[in-house]
Amino acid sequence: MDNLGDILDPVRKQVIDLKDALAHARYRYDGLDLIVEQVADGKVRGAVQEIFALAGDKMDGIDGMLDNLYRDLSDLDRKLEALERKV
């Protein structure tokens, strides 16, 4: 049987890659937010900022879920290693 830690490593890498992609999305989000500050129409600017606030909340939520998933995977890996040492 394969080492279960070896099976979890690619999943942890995917979580890291997702967090990296999220960081790039947040960078673009921040750039768009700076551009919107220059929009003269207050209603448009306000609507866009409201949408950005919701998007920011969603990105924060996804980031937190990814952090939890990574911690869970690492904890599972440690538990599996402990079980393998007992066997």
N, CA, C and O atoms as a CHARMM CRD file, in Angstrom:
* protein
*
  348
    1    1 MET  N      0.84700  -1.18100   0.00000 PROA 1      0.00000
    2    1 MET  CA     0.00000   0.00000   0.00000 PROA 1      0.00000
    3    1 MET  C      0.89200   1.24300   0.00000 PROA 1      0.00000
    4    1 MET  O      1.94000   1.27000   0.64500 PROA 1      0.00000
    5    2 ASP  N      0.45700   2.27000  -0.73400 PROA 2      0.00000
    6    2 ASP  CA     1.20600   3.52800  -0.78200 PROA 2      0.00000
    7    2 ASP  C      1.21000   4.18500   0.58800 PROA 2      0.00000
    8    2 ASP  O      0.29700   3.99700   1.39100 PROA 2      0.00000
    9    3 ASN  N      2.25400   4.95800   0.83500 PROA 3      0.00000
   10    3 ASN  CA     2.30000   5.77400   2.03600 PROA 3      0.00000
   11    3 ASN  C      1.18400   6.80800   1.92500 PROA 3      0.00000
   12    3 ASN  O      1.13500   7.57700   0.96500 PROA 3      0.00000
   13    4 LEU  N      0.29100   6.82400   2.90800 PROA 4      0.00000
   14    4 LEU  CA    -0.86000   7.71700   2.83200 PROA 4      0.00000
   15    4 LEU  C     -0.43600   9.18600   2.83900 PROA 4      0.00000
   16    4 LEU  O     -1.12300  10.03400   2.27100 PROA 4      0.00000
   17    5 GLY  N      0.69000   9.48500   3.47900 PROA 5      0.00000
   18    5 GLY  CA     1.20300  10.85700   3.44100 PROA 5      0.00000
   19    5 GLY  C      1.55000  11.28600   2.02600 PROA 5      0.00000
   20    5 GLY  O      1.37400  12.44800   1.65800 PROA 5      0.00000
   21    6 ASP  N      2.05200  10.32800   1.22600 PROA 6      0.00000
   22    6 ASP  CA     2.36400  10.64000  -0.17300 PROA 6      0.00000
   23    6 ASP  C      1.09300  10.93700  -0.96300 PROA 6      0.00000
   24    6 ASP  O      1.11500  11.70100  -1.92900 PROA 6      0.00000
   25    7 ILE  N      0.00800  10.33900  -0.55200 PROA 7      0.00000
   26    7 ILE  CA    -1.27200  10.60200  -1.22000 PROA 7      0.00000
   27    7 ILE  C     -1.78900  11.98700  -0.84300 PROA 7      0.00000
   28    7 ILE  O     -2.39200  12.66900  -1.67200 PROA 7      0.00000
   29    8 LEU  N     -1.56000  12.40900   0.39900 PROA 8      0.00000
   30    8 LEU  CA    -2.04500  13.70800   0.85600 PROA 8      0.00000
   31    8 LEU  C     -1.20700  14.87000   0.33600 PROA 8      0.00000
   32    8 LEU  O     -1.72300  15.97700   0.18100 PROA 8      0.00000
   33    9 ASP  N      0.07300  14.64000   0.06400 PROA 9      0.00000
   34    9 ASP  CA     0.94800  15.73000  -0.38400 PROA 9      0.00000
   35    9 ASP  C      0.44000  16.44000  -1.63500 PROA 9      0.00000
   36    9 ASP  O      0.45500  17.67000  -1.66500 PROA 9      0.00000
   37   10 PRO  N     -0.01200  15.72200  -2.67700 PROA 10     0.00000
   38   10 PRO  CA    -0.52800  16.44000  -3.84800 PROA 10     0.00000
   39   10 PRO  C     -1.77500  17.26900  -3.53500 PROA 10     0.00000
   40   10 PRO  O     -1.99200  18.32100  -4.13600 PROA 10     0.00000
   41   11 VAL  N     -2.58300  16.79700  -2.60300 PROA 11     0.00000
   42   11 VAL  CA    -3.77900  17.55600  -2.23000 PROA 11     0.00000
   43   11 VAL  C     -3.37000  18.83900  -1.50200 PROA 11     0.00000
   44   11 VAL  O     -3.93700  19.90600  -1.73700 PROA 11     0.00000
   45   12 ARG  N     -2.37800  18.71900  -0.61700 PROA 12     0.00000
   46   12 ARG  CA    -1.88600  19.93000   0.06400 PROA 12     0.00000
   47   12 ARG  C     -1.30100  20.90600  -0.94100 PROA 12     0.00000
   48   12 ARG  O     -1.48700  22.11600  -0.80500 PROA 12     0.00000
   49   13 LYS  N     -0.59900  20.40200  -1.94400 PROA 13     0.00000
   50   13 LYS  CA    -0.04300  21.28100  -2.98300 PROA 13     0.00000
   51   13 LYS  C     -1.15600  21.99600  -3.73600 PROA 13     0.00000
   52   13 LYS  O     -1.02600  23.17300  -4.07200 PROA 13     0.00000
   53   14 GLN  N     -2.24600  21.28900  -4.00000 PROA 14     0.00000
   54   14 GLN  CA    -3.38200  21.92100  -4.67300 PROA 14     0.00000
   55   14 GLN  C     -3.96300  23.04900  -3.81600 PROA 14     0.00000
   56   14 GLN  O     -4.33900  24.10000  -4.33600 PROA 14     0.00000
   57   15 VAL  N     -4.03400  22.82600  -2.51100 PROA 15     0.00000
   58   15 VAL  CA    -4.52600  23.87600  -1.61400 PROA 15     0.00000
   59   15 VAL  C     -3.61400  25.08900  -1.68000 PROA 15     0.00000
   60   15 VAL  O     -4.09400  26.22100  -1.73300 PROA 15     0.00000
   61   16 ILE  N     -2.31100  24.86900  -1.67700 PROA 16     0.00000
   62   16 ILE  CA    -1.35400  25.97100  -1.77600 PROA 16     0.00000
   63   16 ILE  C     -1.52000  26.69700  -3.11500 PROA 16     0.00000
   64   16 ILE  O     -1.49000  27.92600  -3.16200 PROA 16     0.00000
   65   17 ASP  N     -1.69500  25.94400  -4.19300 PROA 17     0.00000
   66   17 ASP  CA    -1.90000  26.54900  -5.51600 PROA 17     0.00000
   67   17 ASP  C     -3.18300  27.37500  -5.54600 PROA 17     0.00000
   68   17 ASP  O     -3.22000  28.44800  -6.14700 PROA 17     0.00000
   69   18 LEU  N     -4.22500  26.87800  -4.90400 PROA 18     0.00000
   70   18 LEU  CA    -5.48600  27.62700  -4.84700 PROA 18     0.00000
   71   18 LEU  C     -5.32200  28.91900  -4.05800 PROA 18     0.00000
   72   18 LEU  O     -5.85800  29.95900  -4.44100 PROA 18     0.00000
   73   19 LYS  N     -4.58200  28.85300  -2.95900 PROA 19     0.00000
   74   19 LYS  CA    -4.33800  30.06100  -2.17600 PROA 19     0.00000
   75   19 LYS  C     -3.52500  31.07200  -2.98900 PROA 19     0.00000
   76   19 LYS  O     -3.75400  32.27800  -2.89000 PROA 19     0.00000
   77   20 ASP  N     -2.59100  30.58700  -3.78000 PROA 20     0.00000
   78   20 ASP  CA    -1.80400  31.46300  -4.64300 PROA 20     0.00000
   79   20 ASP  C     -2.69500  32.12400  -5.69200 PROA 20     0.00000
   80   20 ASP  O     -2.58300  33.32400  -5.94200 PROA 20     0.00000
   81   21 ALA  N     -3.57500  31.33900  -6.30000 PROA 21     0.00000
   82   21 ALA  CA    -4.50700  31.89300  -7.29800 PROA 21     0.00000
   83   21 ALA  C     -5.42400  32.92700  -6.65300 PROA 21     0.00000
   84   21 ALA  O     -5.73000  33.95300  -7.26000 PROA 21     0.00000
   85   22 LEU  N     -5.86000  32.66100  -5.43300 PROA 22     0.00000
   86   22 LEU  CA    -6.70600  33.60900  -4.71800 PROA 22     0.00000
   87   22 LEU  C     -5.95100  34.90300  -4.42500 PROA 22     0.00000
   88   22 LEU  O     -6.52300  35.98900  -4.51600 PROA 22     0.00000
   89   23 ALA  N     -4.68700  34.79300  -4.07900 PROA 23     0.00000
   90   23 ALA  CA    -3.87300  35.99200  -3.82800 PROA 23     0.00000
   91   23 ALA  C     -3.74100  36.83400  -5.09500 PROA 23     0.00000
   92   23 ALA  O     -3.79700  38.06200  -5.03800 PROA 23     0.00000
   93   24 HSD  N     -3.56700  36.16800  -6.24100 PROA 24     0.00000
   94   24 HSD  CA    -3.50100  36.90200  -7.51500 PROA 24     0.00000
   95   24 HSD  C     -4.83900  37.57500  -7.83400 PROA 24     0.00000
   96   24 HSD  O     -4.87200  38.70300  -8.32800 PROA 24     0.00000
   97   25 ALA  N     -5.92900  36.88200  -7.55100 PROA 25     0.00000
   98   25 ALA  CA    -7.25100  37.48200  -7.77100 PROA 25     0.00000
   99   25 ALA  C     -7.44800  38.69100  -6.86800 PROA 25     0.00000
  100   25 ALA  O     -8.00100  39.70600  -7.29200 PROA 25     0.00000
  101   26 ARG  N     -6.99800  38.58200  -5.63300 PROA 26     0.00000
  102   26 ARG  CA    -7.12800  39.70700  -4.69600 PROA 26     0.00000
  103   26 ARG  C     -6.29400  40.90000  -5.17100 PROA 26     0.00000
  104   26 ARG  O     -6.71500  42.04700  -5.01900 PROA 26     0.00000
  105   27 TYR  N     -5.12700  40.64000  -5.73800 PROA 27     0.00000
  106   27 TYR  CA    -4.27600  41.71100  -6.27200 PROA 27     0.00000
  107   27 TYR  C     -5.01200  42.44300  -7.40000 PROA 27     0.00000
  108   27 TYR  O     -5.00100  43.67300  -7.45400 PROA 27     0.00000
  109   28 ARG  N     -5.64600  41.69100  -8.29200 PROA 28     0.00000
  110   28 ARG  CA    -6.40500  42.30900  -9.38700 PROA 28     0.00000
  111   28 ARG  C     -7.61700  43.06700  -8.85500 PROA 28     0.00000
  112   28 ARG  O     -7.95500  44.14100  -9.35200 PROA 28     0.00000
  113   29 TYR  N     -8.25500  42.50800  -7.86100 PROA 29     0.00000
  114   29 TYR  CA    -9.38900  43.13600  -7.20300 PROA 29     0.00000
  115   29 TYR  C     -8.96900  44.49600  -6.64600 PROA 29     0.00000
  116   29 TYR  O     -9.66600  45.49300  -6.83400 PROA 29     0.00000
  117   30 ASP  N     -7.82200  44.53000  -5.95800 PROA 30     0.00000
  118   30 ASP  CA    -7.33400  45.78600  -5.39200 PROA 30     0.00000
  119   30 ASP  C     -7.03900  46.80300  -6.48500 PROA 30     0.00000
  120   30 ASP  O     -7.29400  47.99500  -6.30800 PROA 30     0.00000
  121   31 GLY  N     -6.50200  46.34400  -7.61700 PROA 31     0.00000
  122   31 GLY  CA    -6.23900  47.24000  -8.74400 PROA 31     0.00000
  123   31 GLY  C     -7.51500  47.84100  -9.30600 PROA 31     0.00000
  124   31 GLY  O     -7.58000  49.03800  -9.58500 PROA 31     0.00000
  125   32 LEU  N     -8.51600  47.01000  -9.46700 PROA 32     0.00000
  126   32 LEU  CA    -9.80800  47.51800  -9.95600 PROA 32     0.00000
  127   32 LEU  C    -10.42300  48.50100  -8.96300 PROA 32     0.00000
  128   32 LEU  O    -11.02900  49.49500  -9.36100 PROA 32     0.00000
  129   33 ASP  N    -10.26700  48.22400  -7.69000 PROA 33     0.00000
  130   33 ASP  CA   -10.79500  49.12400  -6.66500 PROA 33     0.00000
  131   33 ASP  C    -10.15400  50.50300  -6.77600 PROA 33     0.00000
  132   33 ASP  O    -10.83200  51.51800  -6.61800 PROA 33     0.00000
  133   34 LEU  N     -8.85800  50.54300  -7.04500 PROA 34     0.00000
  134   34 LEU  CA    -8.17900  51.82900  -7.22900 PROA 34     0.00000
  135   34 LEU  C     -8.69700  52.56300  -8.46400 PROA 34     0.00000
  136   34 LEU  O     -8.84000  53.78600  -8.44600 PROA 34     0.00000
  137   35 ILE  N     -8.97300  51.83400  -9.51800 PROA 35     0.00000
  138   35 ILE  CA    -9.49300  52.45300 -10.74200 PROA 35     0.00000
  139   35 ILE  C    -10.87800  53.03300 -10.49400 PROA 35     0.00000
  140   35 ILE  O    -11.18500  54.13500 -10.95100 PROA 35     0.00000
  141   36 VAL  N    -11.71100  52.29700  -9.77400 PROA 36     0.00000
  142   36 VAL  CA   -13.08400  52.73600  -9.52200 PROA 36     0.00000
  143   36 VAL  C    -13.11900  54.01400  -8.69700 PROA 36     0.00000
  144   36 VAL  O    -14.05400  54.80500  -8.81800 PROA 36     0.00000
  145   37 GLU  N    -12.11700  54.22100  -7.86500 PROA 37     0.00000
  146   37 GLU  CA   -12.08100  55.46000  -7.07400 PROA 37     0.00000
  147   37 GLU  C    -12.07900  56.70100  -7.95900 PROA 37     0.00000
  148   37 GLU  O    -12.47700  57.77800  -7.51500 PROA 37     0.00000
  149   38 GLN  N    -11.63500  56.55900  -9.20500 PROA 38     0.00000
  150   38 GLN  CA   -11.56000  57.69700 -10.12000 PROA 38     0.00000
  151   38 GLN  C    -12.85800  57.93200 -10.89500 PROA 38     0.00000
  152   38 GLN  O    -12.96600  58.90800 -11.63700 PROA 38     0.00000
  153   39 VAL  N    -13.84300  57.04500 -10.72900 PROA 39     0.00000
  154   39 VAL  CA   -15.11800  57.19300 -11.44100 PROA 39     0.00000
  155   39 VAL  C    -15.86900  58.37400 -10.84400 PROA 39     0.00000
  156   39 VAL  O    -16.02800  58.48100  -9.62800 PROA 39     0.00000
  157   40 ALA  N    -16.32800  59.26000 -11.72400 PROA 40     0.00000
  158   40 ALA  CA   -16.97400  60.48800 -11.26600 PROA 40     0.00000
  159   40 ALA  C    -18.38800  60.24700 -10.72200 PROA 40     0.00000
  160   40 ALA  O    -18.80200  60.90300  -9.76600 PROA 40     0.00000
  161   41 ASP  N    -19.11700  59.32400 -11.31500 PROA 41     0.00000
  162   41 ASP  CA   -20.50000  59.07200 -10.91200 PROA 41     0.00000
  163   41 ASP  C    -20.53100  58.35400  -9.56600 PROA 41     0.00000
  164   41 ASP  O    -20.09600  57.20800  -9.45500 PROA 41     0.00000
  165   42 GLY  N    -21.04100  59.02900  -8.55800 PROA 42     0.00000
  166   42 GLY  CA   -21.07600  58.48100  -7.20500 PROA 42     0.00000
  167   42 GLY  C    -21.93500  57.22700  -7.08300 PROA 42     0.00000
  168   42 GLY  O    -21.62000  56.32800  -6.30300 PROA 42     0.00000
  169   43 LYS  N    -23.03000  57.16700  -7.86100 PROA 43     0.00000
  170   43 LYS  CA   -23.89100  55.98700  -7.79600 PROA 43     0.00000
  171   43 LYS  C    -23.16600  54.76200  -8.34800 PROA 43     0.00000
  172   43 LYS  O    -23.23600  53.67700  -7.77000 PROA 43     0.00000
  173   44 VAL  N    -22.48000  54.94100  -9.45200 PROA 44     0.00000
  174   44 VAL  CA   -21.73200  53.83000 -10.05100 PROA 44     0.00000
  175   44 VAL  C    -20.61500  53.40900  -9.09700 PROA 44     0.00000
  176   44 VAL  O    -20.41300  52.22200  -8.84200 PROA 44     0.00000
  177   45 ARG  N    -19.90600  54.38500  -8.58500 PROA 45     0.00000
  178   45 ARG  CA   -18.80300  54.08800  -7.66900 PROA 45     0.00000
  179   45 ARG  C    -19.31400  53.35000  -6.43100 PROA 45     0.00000
  180   45 ARG  O    -18.69200  52.39000  -5.97600 PROA 45     0.00000
  181   46 GLY  N    -20.43500  53.79500  -5.89400 PROA 46     0.00000
  182   46 GLY  CA   -21.01700  53.16000  -4.70900 PROA 46     0.00000
  183   46 GLY  C    -21.46900  51.73500  -4.98900 PROA 46     0.00000
  184   46 GLY  O    -21.25500  50.84000  -4.17100 PROA 46     0.00000
  185   47 ALA  N    -22.09700  51.52300  -6.14800 PROA 47     0.00000
  186   47 ALA  CA   -22.55800  50.18500  -6.50100 PROA 47     0.00000
  187   47 ALA  C    -21.38200  49.22800  -6.68200 PROA 47     0.00000
  188   47 ALA  O    -21.41200  48.08700  -6.22200 PROA 47     0.00000
  189   48 VAL  N    -20.35000  49.71800  -7.36100 PROA 48     0.00000
  190   48 VAL  CA   -19.17100  48.87800  -7.58600 PROA 48     0.00000
  191   48 VAL  C    -18.48600  48.56700  -6.25500 PROA 48     0.00000
  192   48 VAL  O    -18.05500  47.43600  -6.02700 PROA 48     0.00000
  193   49 GLN  N    -18.38600  49.54300  -5.39600 PROA 49     0.00000
  194   49 GLN  CA   -17.74300  49.30900  -4.09800 PROA 49     0.00000
  195   49 GLN  C    -18.54000  48.32000  -3.25400 PROA 49     0.00000
  196   49 GLN  O    -17.95800  47.54200  -2.49800 PROA 49     0.00000
  197   50 GLU  N    -19.85300  48.34200  -3.37400 PROA 50     0.00000
  198   50 GLU  CA   -20.67600  47.36400  -2.65400 PROA 50     0.00000
  199   50 GLU  C    -20.42100  45.95300  -3.18400 PROA 50     0.00000
  200   50 GLU  O    -20.30100  45.00000  -2.41300 PROA 50     0.00000
  201   51 ILE  N    -20.34100  45.83700  -4.49100 PROA 51     0.00000
  202   51 ILE  CA   -20.03600  44.53600  -5.10000 PROA 51     0.00000
  203   51 ILE  C    -18.64600  44.08000  -4.68500 PROA 51     0.00000
  204   51 ILE  O    -18.44500  42.90600  -4.37500 PROA 51     0.00000
  205   52 PHE  N    -17.68800  44.99400  -4.67800 PROA 52     0.00000
  206   52 PHE  CA   -16.32300  44.64700  -4.26900 PROA 52     0.00000
  207   52 PHE  C    -16.29000  44.19600  -2.80700 PROA 52     0.00000
  208   52 PHE  O    -15.55600  43.27300  -2.45700 PROA 52     0.00000
  209   53 ALA  N    -17.07900  44.84300  -1.96500 PROA 53     0.00000
  210   53 ALA  CA   -17.10700  44.45100  -0.55100 PROA 53     0.00000
  211   53 ALA  C    -17.62200  43.02100  -0.40900 PROA 53     0.00000
  212   53 ALA  O    -17.07300  42.23000   0.35800 PROA 53     0.00000
  213   54 LEU  N    -18.67700  42.69600  -1.15000 PROA 54     0.00000
  214   54 LEU  CA   -19.20500  41.32400  -1.11500 PROA 54     0.00000
  215   54 LEU  C    -18.18200  40.33000  -1.65300 PROA 54     0.00000
  216   54 LEU  O    -17.99700  39.25100  -1.09100 PROA 54     0.00000
  217   55 ALA  N    -17.52300  40.70400  -2.74300 PROA 55     0.00000
  218   55 ALA  CA   -16.50300  39.82300  -3.32400 PROA 55     0.00000
  219   55 ALA  C    -15.34300  39.63300  -2.34200 PROA 55     0.00000
  220   55 ALA  O    -14.81100  38.53100  -2.20900 PROA 55     0.00000
  221   56 GLY  N    -14.96200  40.69700  -1.66900 PROA 56     0.00000
  222   56 GLY  CA   -13.89000  40.61100  -0.67400 PROA 56     0.00000
  223   56 GLY  C    -14.27000  39.67300   0.46500 PROA 56     0.00000
  224   56 GLY  O    -13.45000  38.88200   0.93300 PROA 56     0.00000
  225   57 ASP  N    -15.52000  39.77200   0.90400 PROA 57     0.00000
  226   57 ASP  CA   -15.98800  38.85900   1.96000 PROA 57     0.00000
  227   57 ASP  C    -15.93100  37.40800   1.49300 PROA 57     0.00000
  228   57 ASP  O    -15.52900  36.52300   2.24800 PROA 57     0.00000
  229   58 LYS  N    -16.33200  37.16700   0.25300 PROA 58     0.00000
  230   58 LYS  CA   -16.29300  35.80400  -0.29900 PROA 58     0.00000
  231   58 LYS  C    -14.85100  35.30400  -0.39500 PROA 58     0.00000
  232   58 LYS  O    -14.57000  34.15200  -0.06500 PROA 58     0.00000
  233   59 MET  N    -13.93500  36.16900  -0.84800 PROA 59     0.00000
  234   59 MET  CA   -12.52600  35.77100  -0.94700 PROA 59     0.00000
  235   59 MET  C    -11.96500  35.45400   0.43000 PROA 59     0.00000
  236   59 MET  O    -11.20400  34.50000   0.58900 PROA 59     0.00000
  237   60 ASP  N    -12.34100  36.25400   1.42900 PROA 60     0.00000
  238   60 ASP  CA   -11.88400  35.98000   2.79400 PROA 60     0.00000
  239   60 ASP  C    -12.41900  34.63300   3.27600 PROA 60     0.00000
  240   60 ASP  O    -11.69800  33.86700   3.91600 PROA 60     0.00000
  241   61 GLY  N    -13.67700  34.34900   2.96800 PROA 61     0.00000
  242   61 GLY  CA   -14.27100  33.07900   3.35200 PROA 61     0.00000
  243   61 GLY  C    -13.57800  31.89900   2.69600 PROA 61     0.00000
  244   61 GLY  O    -13.29600  30.89500   3.34900 PROA 61     0.00000
  245   62 ILE  N    -13.30600  32.02000   1.40900 PROA 62     0.00000
  246   62 ILE  CA   -12.60600  30.95200   0.68000 PROA 62     0.00000
  247   62 ILE  C    -11.20100  30.76700   1.23900 PROA 62     0.00000
  248   62 ILE  O    -10.74400  29.63800   1.41700 PROA 62     0.00000
  249   63 ASP  N    -10.52100  31.86500   1.51300 PROA 63     0.00000
  250   63 ASP  CA    -9.17200  31.79200   2.07500 PROA 63     0.00000
  251   63 ASP  C     -9.19400  31.05600   3.41800 PROA 63     0.00000
  252   63 ASP  O     -8.33100  30.21900   3.68100 PROA 63     0.00000
  253   64 GLY  N    -10.16000  31.36200   4.24900 PROA 64     0.00000
  254   64 GLY  CA   -10.29300  30.68700   5.53500 PROA 64     0.00000
  255   64 GLY  C    -10.58100  29.20000   5.37600 PROA 64     0.00000
  256   64 GLY  O    -10.03400  28.37900   6.11200 PROA 64     0.00000
  257   65 MET  N    -11.43200  28.85100   4.42400 PROA 65     0.00000
  258   65 MET  CA   -11.72700  27.43400   4.18200 PROA 65     0.00000
  259   65 MET  C    -10.48200  26.69000   3.70700 PROA 65     0.00000
  260   65 MET  O    -10.23600  25.55500   4.11400 PROA 65     0.00000
  261   66 LEU  N     -9.70100  27.33400   2.84600 PROA 66     0.00000
  262   66 LEU  CA    -8.46300  26.70500   2.37100 PROA 66     0.00000
  263   66 LEU  C     -7.47000  26.52000   3.51700 PROA 66     0.00000
  264   66 LEU  O     -6.79700  25.49200   3.60000 PROA 66     0.00000
  265   67 ASP  N     -7.37800  27.51600   4.39900 PROA 67     0.00000
  266   67 ASP  CA    -6.50000  27.38500   5.56700 PROA 67     0.00000
  267   67 ASP  C     -6.92500  26.20300   6.43400 PROA 67     0.00000
  268   67 ASP  O     -6.09400  25.40900   6.87400 PROA 67     0.00000
  269   68 ASN  N     -8.23100  26.09900   6.67100 PROA 68     0.00000
  270   68 ASN  CA    -8.74700  24.99300   7.47900 PROA 68     0.00000
  271   68 ASN  C     -8.48700  23.65000   6.80900 PROA 68     0.00000
  272   68 ASN  O     -8.10400  22.68700   7.47300 PROA 68     0.00000
  273   69 LEU  N     -8.69300  23.58300   5.50800 PROA 69     0.00000
  274   69 LEU  CA    -8.45600  22.33800   4.77600 PROA 69     0.00000
  275   69 LEU  C     -6.99100  21.93300   4.87000 PROA 69     0.00000
  276   69 LEU  O     -6.68600  20.76000   5.08500 PROA 69     0.00000
  277   70 TYR  N     -6.08100  22.89400   4.71100 PROA 70     0.00000
  278   70 TYR  CA    -4.65600  22.59000   4.79700 PROA 70     0.00000
  279   70 TYR  C     -4.30200  22.07900   6.19700 PROA 70     0.00000
  280   70 TYR  O     -3.56300  21.10500   6.34200 PROA 70     0.00000
  281   71 ARG  N     -4.83500  22.74200   7.21900 PROA 71     0.00000
  282   71 ARG  CA    -4.57400  22.29700   8.59200 PROA 71     0.00000
  283   71 ARG  C     -5.12800  20.89400   8.81900 PROA 71     0.00000
  284   71 ARG  O     -4.47100  20.06200   9.44400 PROA 71     0.00000
  285   72 ASP  N     -6.33900  20.62700   8.31400 PROA 72     0.00000
  286   72 ASP  CA    -6.93800  19.30100   8.45600 PROA 72     0.00000
  287   72 ASP  C     -6.10600  18.23600   7.75400 PROA 72     0.00000
  288   72 ASP  O     -5.91300  17.14400   8.29000 PROA 72     0.00000
  289   73 LEU  N     -5.61500  18.54400   6.56200 PROA 73     0.00000
  290   73 LEU  CA    -4.78300  17.58700   5.82600 PROA 73     0.00000
  291   73 LEU  C     -3.47600  17.31900   6.56200 PROA 73     0.00000
  292   73 LEU  O     -3.02500  16.17600   6.63700 PROA 73     0.00000
  293   74 SER  N     -2.87500  18.35900   7.09700 PROA 74     0.00000
  294   74 SER  CA    -1.62600  18.19200   7.84400 PROA 74     0.00000
  295   74 SER  C     -1.86000  17.38100   9.11200 PROA 74     0.00000
  296   74 SER  O     -1.04700  16.52800   9.46900 PROA 74     0.00000
  297   75 ASP  N     -2.97600  17.64800   9.79300 PROA 75     0.00000
  298   75 ASP  CA    -3.30900  16.89800  10.99900 PROA 75     0.00000
  299   75 ASP  C     -3.55900  15.42600  10.66200 PROA 75     0.00000
  300   75 ASP  O     -3.10100  14.53900  11.38200 PROA 75     0.00000
  301   76 LEU  N     -4.26900  15.17200   9.59500 PROA 76     0.00000
  302   76 LEU  CA    -4.52300  13.80500   9.16300 PROA 76     0.00000
  303   76 LEU  C     -3.21300  13.09700   8.82500 PROA 76     0.00000
  304   76 LEU  O     -3.03200  11.92500   9.15700 PROA 76     0.00000
  305   77 ASP  N     -2.31000  13.80300   8.17200 PROA 77     0.00000
  306   77 ASP  CA    -1.00900  13.22300   7.83100 PROA 77     0.00000
  307   77 ASP  C     -0.24300  12.83800   9.09300 PROA 77     0.00000
  308   77 ASP  O      0.34800  11.76000   9.16000 PROA 77     0.00000
  309   78 ARG  N     -0.25600  13.72100  10.09200 PROA 78     0.00000
  310   78 ARG  CA     0.42900  13.40700  11.35900 PROA 78     0.00000
  311   78 ARG  C     -0.19500  12.18700  12.03700 PROA 78     0.00000
  312   78 ARG  O      0.51900  11.33700  12.56900 PROA 78     0.00000
  313   79 LYS  N     -1.51700  12.10200  12.01900 PROA 79     0.00000
  314   79 LYS  CA    -2.19900  10.96700  12.63000 PROA 79     0.00000
  315   79 LYS  C     -1.87400   9.66400  11.88900 PROA 79     0.00000
  316   79 LYS  O     -1.68100   8.61800  12.50800 PROA 79     0.00000
  317   80 LEU  N     -1.82000   9.74500  10.56600 PROA 80     0.00000
  318   80 LEU  CA    -1.49400   8.55600   9.78400 PROA 80     0.00000
  319   80 LEU  C     -0.05700   8.10400  10.04700 PROA 80     0.00000
  320   80 LEU  O      0.20900   6.90500  10.13100 PROA 80     0.00000
  321   81 GLU  N      0.85100   9.03600  10.17400 PROA 81     0.00000
  322   81 GLU  CA     2.23900   8.69400  10.49200 PROA 81     0.00000
  323   81 GLU  C      2.33200   8.00600  11.84100 PROA 81     0.00000
  324   81 GLU  O      3.08400   7.04600  12.00800 PROA 81     0.00000
  325   82 ALA  N      1.56300   8.50300  12.80600 PROA 82     0.00000
  326   82 ALA  CA     1.56400   7.90200  14.14500 PROA 82     0.00000
  327   82 ALA  C      1.01100   6.48000  14.08200 PROA 82     0.00000
  328   82 ALA  O      1.53500   5.58400  14.74400 PROA 82     0.00000
  329   83 LEU  N     -0.02600   6.26800  13.30400 PROA 83     0.00000
  330   83 LEU  CA    -0.59600   4.93600  13.15200 PROA 83     0.00000
  331   83 LEU  C      0.38800   3.98500  12.46000 PROA 83     0.00000
  332   83 LEU  O      0.50600   2.81900  12.83700 PROA 83     0.00000
  333   84 GLU  N      1.08400   4.49400  11.45300 PROA 84     0.00000
  334   84 GLU  CA     2.05500   3.65600  10.73800 PROA 84     0.00000
  335   84 GLU  C      3.20400   3.24000  11.64500 PROA 84     0.00000
  336   84 GLU  O      3.72900   2.13400  11.52000 PROA 84     0.00000
  337   85 ARG  N      3.59800   4.13100  12.56600 PROA 85     0.00000
  338   85 ARG  CA     4.68100   3.79400  13.50100 PROA 85     0.00000
  339   85 ARG  C      4.24800   2.70600  14.47500 PROA 85     0.00000
  340   85 ARG  O      5.07000   1.91000  14.92800 PROA 85     0.00000
  341   86 LYS  N      2.95200   2.67000  14.79800 PROA 86     0.00000
  342   86 LYS  CA     2.43700   1.66300  15.72400 PROA 86     0.00000
  343   86 LYS  C      2.33200   0.29500  15.08200 PROA 86     0.00000
  344   86 LYS  O      2.40400  -0.72700  15.76400 PROA 86     0.00000
  345   87 VAL  N      2.16300   0.27600  13.77800 PROA 87     0.00000
  346   87 VAL  CA     1.97400  -0.99600  13.06400 PROA 87     0.00000
  347   87 VAL  C      3.24800  -1.68000  12.80200 PROA 87     0.00000
  348   87 VAL  O      3.25900  -2.76000  12.21100 PROA 87     0.00000
